[in-house]
Each structure stands twice: as structure tokens, then as C-alpha cells.
Amino acid sequence: MSALPASLEPVGPVYLADRFAPLHAELIGLLERLAPENWQRPTACALWSVQDIVAHLLDSALRRLSFQRDGVLPPPGPPLQSHRDLVAYLDRLNAEWVAAARRLSPEVLIDLHRFTGPRVAELFRSLDPHGPAPFAVAWAGESSSENWFDIGREYTEQWLHQQQIRDAVAAPGLTEREWMHPVLELFVRALPFSYRRVPAQAGAAVRFQITGEAGGEWTLLRFEGEWRLYSGGTAAAAASVRLSQDTAWRLFSKGLPAGVARQRISITGDQVLGAAVLGALAVMA
């Protein structure tokens, strides 16, 4: 491959350990303001109400503290021989917890979140960001990850589920750059893995422009038989994809049907290369 264009830089770590305390404060404030009838509103998560998402967030926090902080081994599960096996296993664990948590009142859920939130934030602040993470970021194609990426993945999960609650109850979203840009910066890390089976000539580039206050620009480059992600754009791209920040977070989190997503995305140049973004996922699914 020829020299990297001056407009591009390799993507680097995103450090978010200090963002959990303020994100948690936003969640508690939101939950405290919910009217009783809002807890049972449906959400974008199939079959889950607002209360179910709140319970799922609590489960994630308790697992973090138990497994990562306290060193308790997860209970033995079935053999996990594929990505599909892992997704099915996690789906079962999530469903079991949510079903049991329907016995809890909103007040109890809020109290438990008040307990876990600061402790999870403290755990993340205590970790070496470049130490080995206990959980690999599988949607980015990694079999092992550094802590900064695992912590960042957890931030995207917490932001995403809070956003789904806000959508369900018509509350203002956390879409300002300070909240949402880190989510998009991490979501695009799914692109090289999502494009892994998309063929292209060495040196081919796909440019992604996410518009809006929280947006940015990234480029996939093909060389040495793989796609690599860079910050910035290049005029020499074989395909350019343009989408709004609202479309981007919904697309990467499986929140848009493919047909709807395609209507909301502008692709210039090679349509096949550009349209492959429709299969990008930054969640376990």
C-alpha cells in the first residue's frame, strides 16, 4: 500500500472511565422523574418494557461487580463454540434476570441502582486502561481486548439503554457531543469486522460521514487482505456513506430495519461497498 493520506490517522483508545459517574447521575434523575405508568411503556428492545431495561442495566452492574471486582466465577454454562452460541447464552441469561426482576418495584430498582452505579464507576477508574479485559469486545472481532475497550463497550451499552428509555417516555435524549460522540467513536470500531467478508482491491477506501453535533468522519482502508479503520476522510474513497447521528446509533444497535436504514443513508460511488454498512452491528446480536 502507498503512504497513508495525510488526512487520515489510525484510531486510538477512547478513555471513558470517568464518564460513568455523570452518566449514572443522568439515569437516576431520569428514573426519579418517571410517572408510574411510564415504567410499563414498550421500548425498542423487543418484549422489554422500560422497567425491564432498568432491570437489565442493574443486572449488568451486579455482574461487573461480582465477576470483575470480586472475582466470583460465572456459573458454568453450555459449551460456546461460535458467536451464535455466545449470543444465545447471553440472551438466556438476560431473559432469566428480567423475568425475575418483574417482581421488584420501581422504587427498589432505583435504590439498587443508587448502590451499584458509584461502585461500578469506582471499579472502572481503578483499572489499568491497557491491562487485559475480562470480556473481549466480540462485535469488533476481538478474542481479547484491553480494559479501555471493554469499559468503552460498557459505556455504549449504558448510554444505549438509557436512550431507549428516553425514547419510550419522550424524554430529551443525551445527544450532545459530550455524551454521544464517544458512543459513535466506539460503534464505528465494528466496521472492520462487519466488512471482513466484503472484497475489494488493495488500497480501496470507504468513507463514513456521520453528521450532527456528535458526529465525525472515519475511513476504512483495504490492504494486506483486511479492512482497517482510520479517523478522517479521503477524497479518493471508492464509496462514501453519509448518515445522521440519529441514524448511526440506531443502525449500529439494531434499532432500524434494513429497508428503513437504507432510505436514511446516502451512498455515493460504489454502491455495494457503501451498502455493506447496513450489516454493521456494535451490539451482541
N, C-alpha and C positions, 0 to 999 in steps of 0.2 A: 504493500500500500504506500502511496505517496505521503508526504508530510501532512500532518493534521492541520486542517484550516485554522487560521488564527482566531476565527470567531468561536471555535469550539474548545471546551475544556472537559476533561474526564470528570464525571460526577464523583463527589466525595461523600464522606459521612455527614449525617444530619443528627445533631446532638439535641435531644428533646427531653432529657431527664428533668429539667427544671420547669417544664410546661405542664406537668401533671397536677401540681397543686392548683394553679389557676383554672385549669380545665375542670377539675373536680369541684371547685367553688361554683363554676357556672352550672354544673349539673345539679348540685344541691339547691341552688337558687331556683332553677327551673322546676325541680320536683316539689319544692315547698309551695310554689305558686299554682300547682295544678289543681283544678277543681275535681271533686270526687268522680264525676262522670268521665273525665279525661283519661283516667287510668285504664279504662277498658276500650279505648279507641283502637281501631285496627291500624297497623303500620305497614310499611313497605316490606317488612320481614314476614313472609308467608306464615299465616296462622298465629302470629305473635301479636299481642296487644302491647300498649305502652307499658303496662305492668310487667309483662313477660320480658321486654327488653331491659327494663330496670333490674329484674331478677337475673338476667343473663350477665349484665355488667357486674353484678355482685359476685356471681359465680367466678367470673374471670379474675376478680380481685382476690377472692379467697384461695383460688388455685395458685395464683402467683405467690401469695404469702406462704402457703403450705408447702408447695413444691420447691420454690426457688429460695425463699428466705429461710425456711425451717428445715429444708432437706428431707421432707417426707416423700417417699417414692409414690408415684401414681399407682392406683390399684392395677393389677395385671389385666390386660385386655387381649383381644384376639390378635393373631399374627397380622402385621401390617406389611404387606408385600408390594403395595402400589400406592400411588397418590389417591386413587379411588378408595382404597381400604382406609387410609388415614381420614379422608373426608367423612366417610360413613361412620367411623368410630367417633369422631368429634361431634357429628350431628346427633348421634345417640346420647353421648354424654350431655350435650346441651339440652336436648329434649327431656331427658330424665330430670335434670335440675329444674327446668322451667315448670314442668308439671308439678313437682313437689312444692315449688315456691308459690303456687297459686293459693296455698293455704295461708300465706303471710299477708298482713295488712300493708297498705302503702306506708303507714307510719313506721312499722317495723323495718321495711325495706330502706326507708330514708335513714333511720337510726343506724342500720348496719353499714350503709354507705358512708355515713359520717365517721364510723370507726375505721373502715378499710382504706378509704381514699388517702388520708395522710400517711398511712403506713406503706402503701404501695409507692407513693411519691418518694418517701424516705428510702425505700429499697432501691429504687432506680438511681437515686442520687448517690448511693453508696457504691455502685458498681463501676468497675473499670470499663469505660466505653469500648475498649478494644479487646477486652477479655472474651473468652468463648461463651456464647449464649447457651442457655439450656434448651432453647427451642429454635430450630432453624426456620428461616423465612421461606417456606416451601413454595409460595406463589411466585417468588423470584427465582426459583430453580435452585436454591441453595440447599445443600445437605448439611452444612454447618454455617453458622453466622456469628458475627461479633455482637456484643451486647448492644451497641448503638443501634443496630438494625432491628434487633428484637424489640428493644424499647420503642423505637420509632414505629414498628408494626403495631405495638400495643396502643400507641398514641392514635394511630389511624383508626383502630378498632373503637376506641373510646369516643373519638370525635364523630365517627360514622354513626354509631348507635345513638349518641346524643342528638345528632342531626335528624335521624329518623324519628325520634320522639318529637323534636321541634316541628318537623313537617306534619306529623299526625295531629298535633294540637294547635297548629297555626301560630307557633311562637317564632320570633325572629331567629334566623339561623346564625351560627358562628362562622360567617363567611368573610369576615375581614381578613386581611392578609396575614396578620399575626397568628390566626387560628388555622386558616385553610391552606396557606401556601405550603407548610410542612407536609400536609396530607398529600397534596398533589406532587410535591417533590419526591415523596416516597412511593406513591402509587405508580409513577412512571418507571420505577425500578422493575416493574413487572413486564415491561415491554421487550427486553431481550429474550426472556423466557417465552413470552407469548408468541414472538416471531421466530422461534427456534426452528420451525419446520417450513418457514417461508423462504423459498430460494431466491437468490439474487446474485448478480455479478459482484466480484470483489470491488470494493470501493463505492458500492451503491449506498445512497443515503435516503432516509425518510425523516422528514422534518415535522415536528409536532408543535403547534402553537396553541396554547390554552389562554384564552382571552379573559379579561376581568382583573379586578384588583389583586386577586390572589394567584393569578396565572403566571405563566413563564414560557420558556421555549427550550426544547430539547431535540436532539438528533440521534437517530440510530444509524450506525455505520456498519457495513458488512465487510469483514476481512478475516482472513485465516479461518474461514469456514464458520464464523459465528457473527452474531449481531452484538455491538457494543454501544452503550448509551453515553451521550455527552450532553453537557449544558451548552445552550446557544443554538443558533441556526446557521444554515448554509444555503446560499443561493443555488448551489449545484445539486440540490436534492432531486432524486428521481420522482419522489412523491412528497407532497406537502399536505398535512392534515391540520385543519383548524376547527377548534371547538371551544365552546364557552366553559368556564369553570364549573357551572352547574351541570352541564352535560358530562364533563370529565369525571366528577366524583361519582355521579350516578352510573356511568358506564363501567368504571373500574370496580364498582361494588355490586355489580349485577342488578342495578336498580332501573335499567332501561331494557325493554325488548329490543332485539337486534334491528327490527324494522324501524322503530321509533328513533333509535340511536343513529341509524344511517341517515335519516332525514335531518338530523340536527348537526351533522358533521359535514364540513366542506372538504373535498379532496381534489387537489389539482395534480396533474401529472399521471403517473402510473396508478390506475385505479385499484388494481389487485394488491399492490404493495400498501397503498393507503388504507384499503378496507380491512386489512388484517388486524387493525387496531380494534375492530369490533369484537374480537375474541379475547381482548386483554382483560385479565382479572387480577385484582390485588386483594382478594379475599379467598378463603378456603372454600372452594365450590367445585 
